[in-house]
Amino acid sequence: MAESCFNFIPGGQQNLNADAIADIVFVHGITGDATGTWTHSNNEFWPSWIAADFPECNVYSIGYNSALFIDLIKGDGASLNDQASMMLDRLVSREKFERPVVFICHSLGGLIVKQLIRSSEGATNAKKRTICDCVKGIAFIATPHQGAQLASIVNAIGGVVTSKALKNLQYASDPLLDLGSWFSGYAVKKKIPISGYYETQKYKAALVVDKVSANPNILGCDITAVDEDHVSISKISSREKLLFVSISAFLRDALDGIKAGHSAQAAIDTDLNDAYTAFTTQANSDRQSLSEKLIKGDRVSEVSRAERQKESFSKLLNRNIAQPAAVQMYARLMSNIETRFNRFVVTAIASGVDRSTVDQIIQDQVIDQTVKSHFTVGETLSVSTVESAMYYLGGNCHLRWDNG
């Protein structure tokens, strides 16, 4: 398996649910794969039970070439960051990439997911930067958060390790400590539900991931012991097993949180849609044209350019009117501009400052700050778009460049 794969697990529905409230994604560990890691010797494949029990979700098992990671430890191959990067790209490639995600991870898979989230937060691509905010829960099954026993994992499961590269993965190694410390703070800040499990039985005479290493060190996360070894812990034989019951409960809680968030978001969406309607309708109290406003504000030289930009923004709105996400983005944009313009520019004009000072305030407080605020929430806007929206508002609704 050279590249990551995303295998859909049919359960309650036989096809992808376009209206699913979340995607549940299984991520395997070292030497595992998208199927074998989760399949018991009696041929029970428990991700299919999850798919059947949570038909409101899409369930996937993601696969990657874990042998490449072992090769890295031996001196070659793909790094943790490389694997995370490939998975992040695959998540972004989903048709509805903004859909909430809950991860169920075994062993190394948990480290890859943590790195994936960190890579998403620091991404320059707006879509990739969205993924970290979509993560609404993670179940870590025997994940070595502290780096403990990674040498044991590879020696026991993947062969003898001789490379000096192993130093970066040993107990208390700097890279894993740094990732663990970052994730602990991030998960608490973002209020991501976390569940953790560790094995109590030895695999080939080694307790591969013990209670200490399996602890993600996140406030509110109490890890649970499972009477299995490092390999068998992810292979569940029946629905009555502790791990299945516990993860099912974890998923129900995570989905309840997602549904509550959807209700809150629905209220926000309604407000944004109402705002969009108001901004794109001529205000009853303001019947002056954009040209009239600019002329009264001693801005005759701007009239021609402002009219062109106003029309350009109007066409942009018309092209995107059928896209709810775009409508809400432009509603936020126009609301941001209106608020900033009335707070900073109108006040400055009323105080009698000169034209150059007003222009500088428009640039600093309206245009630049609006671009910056929208970039922060994952929306990329150009200075030209913001300026065009400002003129559109001036001609249609609420903005003016004179004293009354």
Contacts in CASP RR format, 6 or more apart in sequence:
PFRMAT RR
TARGET T0000
AUTHOR 0000-0000-0000
METHOD contacts of the structure
MODEL  1
MAESCFNFIPGGQQNLNADAIADIVFVHGITGDATGTWTHSNNEFWPSWI
AADFPECNVYSIGYNSALFIDLIKGDGASLNDQASMMLDRLVSREKFERP
VVFICHSLGGLIVKQLIRSSEGATNAKKRTICDCVKGIAFIATPHQGAQL
ASIVNAIGGVVTSKALKNLQYASDPLLDLGSWFSGYAVKKKIPISGYYET
QKYKAALVVDKVSANPNILGCDITAVDEDHVSISKISSREKLLFVSISAF
LRDALDGIKAGHSAQAAIDTDLNDAYTAFTTQANSDRQSLSEKLIKGDRV
SEVSRAERQKESFSKLLNRNIAQPAAVQMYARLMSNIETRFNRFVVTAIA
SGVDRSTVDQIIQDQVIDQTVKSHFTVGETLSVSTVESAMYYLGGNCHLR
WDNG
1 33 0 8 1.000
1 34 0 8 1.000
1 63 0 8 1.000
1 64 0 8 1.000
1 65 0 8 1.000
2 65 0 8 1.000
3 64 0 8 1.000
3 65 0 8 1.000
3 86 0 8 1.000
4 62 0 8 1.000
4 63 0 8 1.000
4 64 0 8 1.000
4 83 0 8 1.000
4 86 0 8 1.000
4 87 0 8 1.000
4 90 0 8 1.000
5 34 0 8 1.000
5 62 0 8 1.000
5 63 0 8 1.000
5 64 0 8 1.000
6 60 0 8 1.000
6 62 0 8 1.000
6 63 0 8 1.000
6 90 0 8 1.000
6 94 0 8 1.000
7 34 0 8 1.000
7 35 0 8 1.000
7 60 0 8 1.000
7 61 0 8 1.000
7 62 0 8 1.000
7 63 0 8 1.000
8 16 0 8 1.000
8 58 0 8 1.000
8 59 0 8 1.000
8 60 0 8 1.000
9 26 0 8 1.000
9 47 0 8 1.000
9 48 0 8 1.000
9 50 0 8 1.000
9 51 0 8 1.000
9 59 0 8 1.000
9 60 0 8 1.000
9 61 0 8 1.000
10 48 0 8 1.000
10 51 0 8 1.000
11 48 0 8 1.000
11 51 0 8 1.000
11 52 0 8 1.000
11 55 0 8 1.000
11 59 0 8 1.000
12 51 0 8 1.000
12 52 0 8 1.000
12 55 0 8 1.000
13 55 0 8 1.000
16 58 0 8 1.000
17 55 0 8 1.000
17 56 0 8 1.000
17 57 0 8 1.000
17 58 0 8 1.000
18 95 0 8 1.000
18 96 0 8 1.000
20 56 0 8 1.000
20 57 0 8 1.000
20 58 0 8 1.000
20 99 0 8 1.000
21 56 0 8 1.000
21 57 0 8 1.000
21 99 0 8 1.000
21 100 0 8 1.000
21 255 0 8 1.000
21 258 0 8 1.000
21 259 0 8 1.000
21 262 0 8 1.000
22 56 0 8 1.000
22 57 0 8 1.000
22 58 0 8 1.000
22 99 0 8 1.000
22 100 0 8 1.000
22 101 0 8 1.000
22 102 0 8 1.000
22 136 0 8 1.000
22 254 0 8 1.000
22 255 0 8 1.000
22 258 0 8 1.000
23 57 0 8 1.000
23 58 0 8 1.000
23 59 0 8 1.000
23 60 0 8 1.000
23 94 0 8 1.000
23 99 0 8 1.000
23 100 0 8 1.000
23 101 0 8 1.000
23 102 0 8 1.000
24 50 0 8 1.000
24 51 0 8 1.000
24 54 0 8 1.000
24 57 0 8 1.000
24 58 0 8 1.000
24 59 0 8 1.000
24 60 0 8 1.000
24 101 0 8 1.000
24 102 0 8 1.000
24 104 0 8 1.000
24 251 0 8 1.000
25 59 0 8 1.000
25 60 0 8 1.000
25 61 0 8 1.000
25 62 0 8 1.000
25 91 0 8 1.000
25 101 0 8 1.000
25 102 0 8 1.000
25 103 0 8 1.000
25 104 0 8 1.000
26 34 0 8 1.000
26 37 0 8 1.000
26 38 0 8 1.000
26 47 0 8 1.000
26 59 0 8 1.000
26 60 0 8 1.000
26 61 0 8 1.000
26 62 0 8 1.000
26 103 0 8 1.000
26 104 0 8 1.000
26 105 0 8 1.000
26 106 0 8 1.000
27 62 0 8 1.000
27 63 0 8 1.000
27 87 0 8 1.000
27 103 0 8 1.000
27 104 0 8 1.000
27 105 0 8 1.000
27 106 0 8 1.000
27 109 0 8 1.000
27 110 0 8 1.000
27 112 0 8 1.000
27 113 0 8 1.000
28 34 0 8 1.000
28 36 0 8 1.000
28 37 0 8 1.000
28 38 0 8 1.000
28 61 0 8 1.000
28 62 0 8 1.000
28 63 0 8 1.000
28 64 0 8 1.000
28 66 0 8 1.000
28 106 0 8 1.000
28 107 0 8 1.000
28 109 0 8 1.000
28 234 0 8 1.000
29 37 0 8 1.000
29 66 0 8 1.000
29 105 0 8 1.000
29 106 0 8 1.000
29 107 0 8 1.000
29 108 0 8 1.000
29 109 0 8 1.000
29 110 0 8 1.000
30 66 0 8 1.000
30 69 0 8 1.000
30 70 0 8 1.000
30 107 0 8 1.000
30 108 0 8 1.000
30 153 0 8 1.000
30 154 0 8 1.000
30 157 0 8 1.000
30 158 0 8 1.000
31 66 0 8 1.000
31 67 0 8 1.000
31 70 0 8 1.000
31 157 0 8 1.000
31 158 0 8 1.000
32 66 0 8 1.000
33 63 0 8 1.000
33 66 0 8 1.000
34 61 0 8 1.000
34 62 0 8 1.000
34 63 0 8 1.000
35 45 0 8 1.000
35 61 0 8 1.000
36 235 0 8 1.000
37 106 0 8 1.000
37 234 0 8 1.000
37 235 0 8 1.000
38 45 0 8 1.000
38 46 0 8 1.000
38 47 0 8 1.000
38 61 0 8 1.000
38 106 0 8 1.000
38 234 0 8 1.000
38 235 0 8 1.000
38 236 0 8 1.000
39 45 0 8 1.000
39 235 0 8 1.000
40 46 0 8 1.000
40 235 0 8 1.000
40 236 0 8 1.000
40 237 0 8 1.000
41 235 0 8 1.000
42 237 0 8 1.000
44 236 0 8 1.000
44 237 0 8 1.000
44 238 0 8 1.000
46 236 0 8 1.000
46 244 0 8 1.000
47 59 0 8 1.000
47 61 0 8 1.000
48 59 0 8 1.000
49 239 0 8 1.000
49 244 0 8 1.000
50 59 0 8 1.000
50 104 0 8 1.000
50 247 0 8 1.000
50 248 0 8 1.000
50 251 0 8 1.000
51 57 0 8 1.000
51 59 0 8 1.000
53 248 0 8 1.000
54 251 0 8 1.000
54 255 0 8 1.000
56 255 0 8 1.000
57 102 0 8 1.000
57 255 0 8 1.000
58 99 0 8 1.000
62 87 0 8 1.000
62 90 0 8 1.000
64 83 0 8 1.000
64 86 0 8 1.000
64 87 0 8 1.000
64 112 0 8 1.000
65 78 0 8 1.000
66 108 0 8 1.000
68 77 0 8 1.000
68 78 0 8 1.000
68 82 0 8 1.000
68 83 0 8 1.000
69 77 0 8 1.000
69 78 0 8 1.000
69 79 0 8 1.000
69 80 0 8 1.000
69 83 0 8 1.000
69 108 0 8 1.000
70 154 0 8 1.000
70 158 0 8 1.000
70 159 0 8 1.000
71 77 0 8 1.000
71 78 0 8 1.000
72 78 0 8 1.000
72 79 0 8 1.000
72 165 0 8 1.000
73 154 0 8 1.000
73 161 0 8 1.000
73 163 0 8 1.000
73 165 0 8 1.000
73 166 0 8 1.000
73 169 0 8 1.000
74 161 0 8 1.000
74 162 0 8 1.000
74 163 0 8 1.000
74 165 0 8 1.000
75 163 0 8 1.000
75 165 0 8 1.000
80 111 0 8 1.000
80 112 0 8 1.000
80 115 0 8 1.000
80 175 0 8 1.000
81 115 0 8 1.000
81 119 0 8 1.000
83 112 0 8 1.000
83 115 0 8 1.000
84 112 0 8 1.000
84 113 0 8 1.000
84 115 0 8 1.000
84 116 0 8 1.000
84 118 0 8 1.000
84 119 0 8 1.000
85 116 0 8 1.000
85 119 0 8 1.000
87 112 0 8 1.000
87 113 0 8 1.000
87 116 0 8 1.000
88 116 0 8 1.000
88 119 0 8 1.000
88 120 0 8 1.000
88 123 0 8 1.000
88 128 0 8 1.000
88 131 0 8 1.000
89 128 0 8 1.000
91 97 0 8 1.000
91 101 0 8 1.000
91 116 0 8 1.000
91 131 0 8 1.000
92 125 0 8 1.000
92 127 0 8 1.000
92 128 0 8 1.000
92 130 0 8 1.000
92 131 0 8 1.000
97 127 0 8 1.000
97 130 0 8 1.000
97 131 0 8 1.000
97 134 0 8 1.000
98 130 0 8 1.000
98 134 0 8 1.000
98 325 0 8 1.000
99 134 0 8 1.000
100 134 0 8 1.000
100 135 0 8 1.000
100 136 0 8 1.000
100 258 0 8 1.000
101 131 0 8 1.000
101 134 0 8 1.000
101 135 0 8 1.000
101 136 0 8 1.000
101 137 0 8 1.000
102 135 0 8 1.000
102 136 0 8 1.000
102 137 0 8 1.000
102 138 0 8 1.000
102 139 0 8 1.000
102 251 0 8 1.000
102 254 0 8 1.000
102 255 0 8 1.000
103 110 0 8 1.000
103 113 0 8 1.000
103 135 0 8 1.000
103 137 0 8 1.000
103 138 0 8 1.000
103 139 0 8 1.000
104 138 0 8 1.000
104 139 0 8 1.000
104 141 0 8 1.000
104 247 0 8 1.000
105 112 0 8 1.000
105 113 0 8 1.000
105 138 0 8 1.000
105 139 0 8 1.000
105 140 0 8 1.000
105 141 0 8 1.000
105 143 0 8 1.000
106 141 0 8 1.000
106 142 0 8 1.000
106 143 0 8 1.000
106 233 0 8 1.000
106 234 0 8 1.000
107 141 0 8 1.000
107 142 0 8 1.000
107 143 0 8 1.000
107 144 0 8 1.000
107 153 0 8 1.000
107 209 0 8 1.000
107 230 0 8 1.000
107 234 0 8 1.000
108 143 0 8 1.000
108 144 0 8 1.000
108 153 0 8 1.000
109 143 0 8 1.000
110 138 0 8 1.000
110 140 0 8 1.000
110 143 0 8 1.000
111 143 0 8 1.000
111 144 0 8 1.000
111 145 0 8 1.000
111 176 0 8 1.000
111 179 0 8 1.000
113 138 0 8 1.000
114 179 0 8 1.000
114 180 0 8 1.000
114 183 0 8 1.000
115 179 0 8 1.000
116 131 0 8 1.000
117 131 0 8 1.000
117 132 0 8 1.000
117 135 0 8 1.000
117 183 0 8 1.000
117 186 0 8 1.000
118 132 0 8 1.000
118 179 0 8 1.000
118 182 0 8 1.000
118 183 0 8 1.000
118 186 0 8 1.000
119 128 0 8 1.000
120 128 0 8 1.000
120 129 0 8 1.000
120 130 0 8 1.000
120 131 0 8 1.000
120 132 0 8 1.000
121 129 0 8 1.000
121 132 0 8 1.000
121 186 0 8 1.000
122 129 0 8 1.000
123 129 0 8 1.000
126 378 0 8 1.000
126 379 0 8 1.000
126 380 0 8 1.000
129 378 0 8 1.000
130 378 0 8 1.000
132 190 0 8 1.000
133 190 0 8 1.000
135 190 0 8 1.000
135 192 0 8 1.000
136 192 0 8 1.000
136 193 0 8 1.000
136 254 0 8 1.000
136 257 0 8 1.000
136 258 0 8 1.000
137 192 0 8 1.000
137 193 0 8 1.000
137 194 0 8 1.000
137 254 0 8 1.000
138 187 0 8 1.000
138 192 0 8 1.000
138 193 0 8 1.000
138 194 0 8 1.000
138 195 0 8 1.000
139 194 0 8 1.000
139 195 0 8 1.000
139 196 0 8 1.000
139 197 0 8 1.000
139 247 0 8 1.000
139 250 0 8 1.000
140 194 0 8 1.000
140 195 0 8 1.000
140 196 0 8 1.000
140 197 0 8 1.000
140 214 0 8 1.000
140 216 0 8 1.000
141 196 0 8 1.000
141 197 0 8 1.000
141 226 0 8 1.000
141 233 0 8 1.000
141 234 0 8 1.000
141 243 0 8 1.000
142 197 0 8 1.000
142 198 0 8 1.000
142 199 0 8 1.000
142 208 0 8 1.000
142 209 0 8 1.000
142 214 0 8 1.000
142 230 0 8 1.000
142 233 0 8 1.000
142 234 0 8 1.000
143 196 0 8 1.000
143 209 0 8 1.000
143 214 0 8 1.000
143 216 0 8 1.000
144 150 0 8 1.000
144 153 0 8 1.000
144 176 0 8 1.000
144 208 0 8 1.000
144 209 0 8 1.000
144 213 0 8 1.000
144 214 0 8 1.000
145 176 0 8 1.000
145 180 0 8 1.000
145 213 0 8 1.000
145 214 0 8 1.000
145 215 0 8 1.000
145 216 0 8 1.000
145 217 0 8 1.000
146 171 0 8 1.000
146 172 0 8 1.000
146 176 0 8 1.000
146 177 0 8 1.000
146 180 0 8 1.000
146 212 0 8 1.000
146 213 0 8 1.000
146 215 0 8 1.000
147 169 0 8 1.000
147 170 0 8 1.000
147 171 0 8 1.000
147 172 0 8 1.000
147 173 0 8 1.000
147 176 0 8 1.000
147 213 0 8 1.000
148 171 0 8 1.000
148 172 0 8 1.000
148 209 0 8 1.000
148 210 0 8 1.000
148 212 0 8 1.000
148 213 0 8 1.000
149 171 0 8 1.000
149 206 0 8 1.000
149 207 0 8 1.000
149 208 0 8 1.000
149 209 0 8 1.000
149 210 0 8 1.000
149 213 0 8 1.000
150 166 0 8 1.000
150 169 0 8 1.000
150 170 0 8 1.000
150 171 0 8 1.000
150 176 0 8 1.000
151 161 0 8 1.000
151 166 0 8 1.000
151 169 0 8 1.000
151 170 0 8 1.000
152 206 0 8 1.000
152 208 0 8 1.000
153 208 0 8 1.000
153 209 0 8 1.000
153 230 0 8 1.000
154 161 0 8 1.000
154 166 0 8 1.000
155 161 0 8 1.000
155 206 0 8 1.000
156 203 0 8 1.000
156 204 0 8 1.000
156 206 0 8 1.000
156 208 0 8 1.000
156 230 0 8 1.000
157 203 0 8 1.000
157 208 0 8 1.000
157 230 0 8 1.000
157 231 0 8 1.000
167 173 0 8 1.000
168 174 0 8 1.000
168 175 0 8 1.000
168 176 0 8 1.000
169 175 0 8 1.000
169 176 0 8 1.000
171 213 0 8 1.000
180 216 0 8 1.000
180 217 0 8 1.000
183 216 0 8 1.000
183 218 0 8 1.000
184 216 0 8 1.000
184 217 0 8 1.000
184 218 0 8 1.000
185 218 0 8 1.000
186 192 0 8 1.000
187 194 0 8 1.000
187 216 0 8 1.000
187 218 0 8 1.000
188 218 0 8 1.000
188 219 0 8 1.000
193 250 0 8 1.000
193 253 0 8 1.000
193 254 0 8 1.000
194 216 0 8 1.000
194 218 0 8 1.000
194 220 0 8 1.000
194 221 0 8 1.000
195 221 0 8 1.000
195 224 0 8 1.000
195 246 0 8 1.000
195 247 0 8 1.000
195 250 0 8 1.000
196 214 0 8 1.000
196 216 0 8 1.000
196 221 0 8 1.000
196 223 0 8 1.000
196 224 0 8 1.000
197 214 0 8 1.000
197 223 0 8 1.000
197 224 0 8 1.000
197 225 0 8 1.000
197 226 0 8 1.000
197 233 0 8 1.000
197 243 0 8 1.000
197 246 0 8 1.000
198 209 0 8 1.000
198 210 0 8 1.000
198 211 0 8 1.000
198 213 0 8 1.000
198 214 0 8 1.000
198 215 0 8 1.000
198 223 0 8 1.000
198 224 0 8 1.000
198 225 0 8 1.000
198 226 0 8 1.000
199 207 0 8 1.000
199 208 0 8 1.000
199 209 0 8 1.000
199 225 0 8 1.000
199 226 0 8 1.000
199 228 0 8 1.000
199 229 0 8 1.000
199 230 0 8 1.000
199 233 0 8 1.000
200 207 0 8 1.000
200 225 0 8 1.000
200 226 0 8 1.000
200 227 0 8 1.000
200 228 0 8 1.000
201 207 0 8 1.000
201 227 0 8 1.000
201 228 0 8 1.000
201 229 0 8 1.000
201 232 0 8 1.000
202 208 0 8 1.000
202 229 0 8 1.000
203 229 0 8 1.000
203 230 0 8 1.000
203 231 0 8 1.000
203 232 0 8 1.000
208 229 0 8 1.000
208 230 0 8 1.000
209 230 0 8 1.000
211 223 0 8 1.000
211 225 0 8 1.000
214 223 0 8 1.000
215 221 0 8 1.000
215 223 0 8 1.000
216 223 0 8 1.000
224 242 0 8 1.000
224 246 0 8 1.000
226 233 0 8 1.000
226 242 0 8 1.000
226 243 0 8 1.000
227 242 0 8 1.000
228 243 0 8 1.000
233 243 0 8 1.000
236 243 0 8 1.000
236 244 0 8 1.000
238 244 0 8 1.000
239 245 0 8 1.000
269 324 0 8 1.000
269 328 0 8 1.000
272 327 0 8 1.000
272 328 0 8 1.000
272 331 0 8 1.000
272 332 0 8 1.000
273 327 0 8 1.000
273 328 0 8 1.000
273 331 0 8 1.000
275 331 0 8 1.000
275 334 0 8 1.000
275 335 0 8 1.000
276 327 0 8 1.000
276 328 0 8 1.000
276 330 0 8 1.000
276 331 0 8 1.000
276 334 0 8 1.000
278 397 0 8 1.000
279 331 0 8 1.000
279 334 0 8 1.000
279 335 0 8 1.000
279 338 0 8 1.000
279 393 0 8 1.000
279 396 0 8 1.000
279 397 0 8 1.000
280 317 0 8 1.000
280 396 0 8 1.000
281 396 0 8 1.000
281 397 0 8 1.000
282 396 0 8 1.000
282 397 0 8 1.000
283 396 0 8 1.000
283 397 0 8 1.000
283 398 0 8 1.000
286 397 0 8 1.000
286 398 0 8 1.000
286 400 0 8 1.000
288 296 0 8 1.000
288 395 0 8 1.000
288 400 0 8 1.000
289 395 0 8 1.000
290 303 0 8 1.000
290 306 0 8 1.000
290 307 0 8 1.000
290 310 0 8 1.000
290 391 0 8 1.000
290 394 0 8 1.000
290 395 0 8 1.000
291 303 0 8 1.000
291 306 0 8 1.000
291 307 0 8 1.000
293 394 0 8 1.000
293 395 0 8 1.000
293 399 0 8 1.000
293 400 0 8 1.000
293 401 0 8 1.000
293 402 0 8 1.000
294 300 0 8 1.000
294 302 0 8 1.000
294 303 0 8 1.000
294 306 0 8 1.000
294 401 0 8 1.000
295 303 0 8 1.000
296 400 0 8 1.000
296 401 0 8 1.000
296 402 0 8 1.000
296 404 0 8 1.000
297 401 0 8 1.000
297 402 0 8 1.000
298 355 0 8 1.000
298 402 0 8 1.000
299 306 0 8 1.000
299 355 0 8 1.000
299 401 0 8 1.000
306 391 0 8 1.000
307 391 0 8 1.000
309 384 0 8 1.000
309 387 0 8 1.000
309 388 0 8 1.000
309 391 0 8 1.000
309 392 0 8 1.000
310 388 0 8 1.000
310 391 0 8 1.000
310 392 0 8 1.000
310 394 0 8 1.000
310 395 0 8 1.000
310 396 0 8 1.000
312 388 0 8 1.000
313 385 0 8 1.000
313 388 0 8 1.000
313 389 0 8 1.000
313 391 0 8 1.000
313 392 0 8 1.000
314 392 0 8 1.000
316 330 0 8 1.000
316 385 0 8 1.000
316 388 0 8 1.000
317 330 0 8 1.000
317 392 0 8 1.000
320 326 0 8 1.000
320 327 0 8 1.000
320 330 0 8 1.000
321 327 0 8 1.000
329 374 0 8 1.000
329 379 0 8 1.000
330 389 0 8 1.000
332 374 0 8 1.000
332 379 0 8 1.000
333 370 0 8 1.000
333 374 0 8 1.000
333 381 0 8 1.000
333 385 0 8 1.000
333 386 0 8 1.000
333 389 0 8 1.000
334 389 0 8 1.000
334 392 0 8 1.000
334 393 0 8 1.000
336 370 0 8 1.000
336 373 0 8 1.000
336 374 0 8 1.000
337 366 0 8 1.000
337 370 0 8 1.000
337 386 0 8 1.000
337 389 0 8 1.000
337 390 0 8 1.000
337 393 0 8 1.000
337 399 0 8 1.000
338 393 0 8 1.000
338 397 0 8 1.000
338 398 0 8 1.000
338 399 0 8 1.000
340 365 0 8 1.000
340 366 0 8 1.000
340 369 0 8 1.000
340 370 0 8 1.000
341 362 0 8 1.000
341 366 0 8 1.000
341 390 0 8 1.000
341 393 0 8 1.000
341 399 0 8 1.000
342 398 0 8 1.000
342 399 0 8 1.000
343 365 0 8 1.000
344 361 0 8 1.000
344 365 0 8 1.000
344 366 0 8 1.000
345 358 0 8 1.000
345 361 0 8 1.000
345 362 0 8 1.000
345 365 0 8 1.000
345 366 0 8 1.000
345 401 0 8 1.000
346 400 0 8 1.000
348 357 0 8 1.000
348 358 0 8 1.000
348 361 0 8 1.000
349 358 0 8 1.000
349 401 0 8 1.000
349 402 0 8 1.000
349 403 0 8 1.000
350 403 0 8 1.000
358 401 0 8 1.000
362 390 0 8 1.000
366 386 0 8 1.000
366 390 0 8 1.000
367 383 0 8 1.000
367 386 0 8 1.000
367 387 0 8 1.000
367 390 0 8 1.000
368 383 0 8 1.000
370 381 0 8 1.000
370 386 0 8 1.000
371 381 0 8 1.000
371 382 0 8 1.000
371 383 0 8 1.000
371 386 0 8 1.000
374 380 0 8 1.000
374 381 0 8 1.000
375 381 0 8 1.000
390 399 0 8 1.000
393 399 0 8 1.000
394 400 0 8 1.000
END
